[in-house]
Amino acid sequence: MSAQIDTLPRYRRMTAADLDVIAAIEQAAYPHPWTRGNFSDSLEAGYHGWVLECGGEIAGYTMVMIAADEAHLLNLTVGAPWQRRGLGRNLLAFVVKLARDYGARTILLEVRPSNSAARALYASAGFSEIALRRGYYPDGAVREDAILLERSLA
Ligand SMILES: CC(C)(COP(=O)(O)OP(=O)(O)OC[C@H]1O[C@@H](n2cnc3c(N)ncnc32)[C@H](O)[C@@H]1OP(=O)(O)O)[C@@H](O)C(=O)NCCC(=O)NCCS
């Protein structure tokens, strides 16, 4: 079932109190989801975790590591009922602004070759494919490659 967007998306920092909801969204969104521990470790490491709320509900979230002048987009997810309403594009624009605000000159991320929705989103937001990382993702007996994408913020 799809969800109604009747208010503007609102961004706030992710906290430990969000992680049960986020882990449930994550489970439904990916064949190989992050665990709750992946999120709590990222928050404890000081990474930038943000949630996007619509009407008081968590509709999406992101996790970004920013070190020196490089931002690494580790996770960007819109919950299944909220997809295809422009929220992924809105969340990615938020990440670009966040990275700039923290002095990054480039954003890097990995995406599965099979993830055509995400690849289309990143391509339309100015990301370019710069490398193929062979066997990057665990995927049962075989491992799936990752495409490394980059967008310059210069
Ligand atoms: C990828 C994802 C973030 C897109 O979020 P979304 O809110 O549905 O995206 P938007 O509505 O903002 O769409 C932005 C663009 O993404 C692309 N896109 C989104 N969903 C798509 C789909 N199902 N098929 C093809 N392209 C798609 C389109 O280019 C779209 O632009 P358009 O609407 O002008 O055609 C969302 O599908 C998601 O969270 N998927 C599961 C998690 C994931 O794969 N995250 C990325 C990991 S690298």
The ligand as an SDF file (V2000), in Angstrom:
LIG
                    3D

 48 50  0  0  0  0  0  0  0  0999 V2000
   16.3710    4.1460   -4.8510 C   0  0  0  0  0  0  0  0  0  0  0  0
   15.3240    4.8620   -3.9910 C   0  0  0  0  0  0  0  0  0  0  0  0
   16.0280    5.6040   -2.8620 C   0  0  0  0  0  0  0  0  0  0  0  0
   14.5430    5.8570   -4.8440 C   0  0  0  0  0  0  0  0  0  0  0  0
   13.6400    6.5690   -4.0110 O   0  0  0  0  0  0  0  0  0  0  0  0
   12.2370    7.1270   -4.5620 P   0  0  0  0  0  0  0  0  0  0  0  0
   11.6740    8.0140   -3.5140 O   0  0  0  0  0  0  0  0  0  0  0  0
   11.3980    6.0160   -5.0160 O   0  0  0  0  0  0  0  0  0  0  0  0
   12.7510    7.9620   -5.8280 O   0  0  0  0  0  0  0  0  0  0  0  0
   12.0710    9.2520   -6.4990 P   0  0  0  0  0  0  0  0  0  0  0  0
   10.5970    9.1260   -6.5050 O   0  0  0  0  0  0  0  0  0  0  0  0
   12.6770   10.4760   -5.8900 O   0  0  0  0  0  0  0  0  0  0  0  0
   12.6090    9.0790   -7.9920 O   0  0  0  0  0  0  0  0  0  0  0  0
   13.8160    9.6790   -8.4130 C   0  0  0  0  0  0  0  0  0  0  0  0
   14.3260    8.9600   -9.6560 C   0  0  0  0  0  0  0  0  0  0  0  0
   14.7980    7.6610   -9.3100 O   0  0  0  0  0  0  0  0  0  0  0  0
   14.5620    6.7650  -10.3890 C   0  0  0  0  0  0  0  0  0  0  0  0
   13.6870    5.7060   -9.9050 N   0  0  0  0  0  0  0  0  0  0  0  0
   13.0840    5.6130   -8.6930 C   0  0  0  0  0  0  0  0  0  0  0  0
   12.4140    4.4620   -8.6060 N   0  0  0  0  0  0  0  0  0  0  0  0
   12.5920    3.8190   -9.7670 C   0  0  0  0  0  0  0  0  0  0  0  0
   12.1540    2.5560  -10.2670 C   0  0  0  0  0  0  0  0  0  0  0  0
   11.3840    1.7520   -9.5160 N   0  0  0  0  0  0  0  0  0  0  0  0
   12.5420    2.1910  -11.4930 N   0  0  0  0  0  0  0  0  0  0  0  0
   13.3290    2.9950  -12.2490 C   0  0  0  0  0  0  0  0  0  0  0  0
   13.7700    4.2140  -11.8370 N   0  0  0  0  0  0  0  0  0  0  0  0
   13.4040    4.6030  -10.6110 C   0  0  0  0  0  0  0  0  0  0  0  0
   13.9350    7.5770  -11.4850 C   0  0  0  0  0  0  0  0  0  0  0  0
   14.9970    8.0830  -12.2960 O   0  0  0  0  0  0  0  0  0  0  0  0
   13.2830    8.7000  -10.7120 C   0  0  0  0  0  0  0  0  0  0  0  0
   13.0980    9.8510  -11.4820 O   0  0  0  0  0  0  0  0  0  0  0  0
   11.6770   10.0830  -12.2630 P   0  0  0  0  0  0  0  0  0  0  0  0
   10.6080    9.9550  -11.2190 O   0  0  0  0  0  0  0  0  0  0  0  0
   11.8300   11.4530  -12.8050 O   0  0  0  0  0  0  0  0  0  0  0  0
   11.6040    8.9790  -13.2710 O   0  0  0  0  0  0  0  0  0  0  0  0
   14.2760    3.8610   -3.4170 C   0  0  0  0  0  0  0  0  0  0  0  0
   13.7690    3.0890   -4.4850 O   0  0  0  0  0  0  0  0  0  0  0  0
   14.8250    2.9420   -2.3570 C   0  0  0  0  0  0  0  0  0  0  0  0
   14.9750    3.3340   -1.2040 O   0  0  0  0  0  0  0  0  0  0  0  0
   15.1060    1.6810   -2.7500 N   0  0  0  0  0  0  0  0  0  0  0  0
   15.5600    0.6690   -1.8100 C   0  0  0  0  0  0  0  0  0  0  0  0
   16.8700    1.0310   -1.1730 C   0  0  0  0  0  0  0  0  0  0  0  0
   17.9640    1.3270   -2.1860 C   0  0  0  0  0  0  0  0  0  0  0  0
   18.1490    0.6090   -3.1520 O   0  0  0  0  0  0  0  0  0  0  0  0
   18.7260    2.4060   -1.9000 N   0  0  0  0  0  0  0  0  0  0  0  0
   19.8490    2.8040   -2.7020 C   0  0  0  0  0  0  0  0  0  0  0  0
   21.0370    1.9890   -2.3550 C   0  0  0  0  0  0  0  0  0  0  0  0
   22.4930    2.4810   -3.2370 S   0  0  0  0  0  0  0  0  0  0  0  0
  1  2  1  0
  2  3  1  0
  2  4  1  0
  2 36  1  0
  4  5  1  0
  5  6  1  0
  6  7  2  0
  6  8  1  0
  6  9  1  0
  9 10  1  0
 10 11  2  0
 10 12  1  0
 10 13  1  0
 13 14  1  0
 14 15  1  0
 15 16  1  0
 15 30  1  0
 16 17  1  0
 17 18  1  0
 17 28  1  0
 18 19  1  0
 18 27  1  0
 19 20  2  0
 20 21  1  0
 21 22  1  0
 21 27  2  0
 22 23  1  0
 22 24  2  0
 24 25  1  0
 25 26  2  0
 26 27  1  0
 28 29  1  0
 28 30  1  0
 30 31  1  0
 31 32  1  0
 32 33  2  0
 32 34  1  0
 32 35  1  0
 36 37  1  0
 36 38  1  0
 38 39  2  0
 38 40  1  0
 40 41  1  0
 41 42  1  0
 42 43  1  0
 43 44  2  0
 43 45  1  0
 45 46  1  0
 46 47  1  0
 47 48  1  0
M  END
$$$$
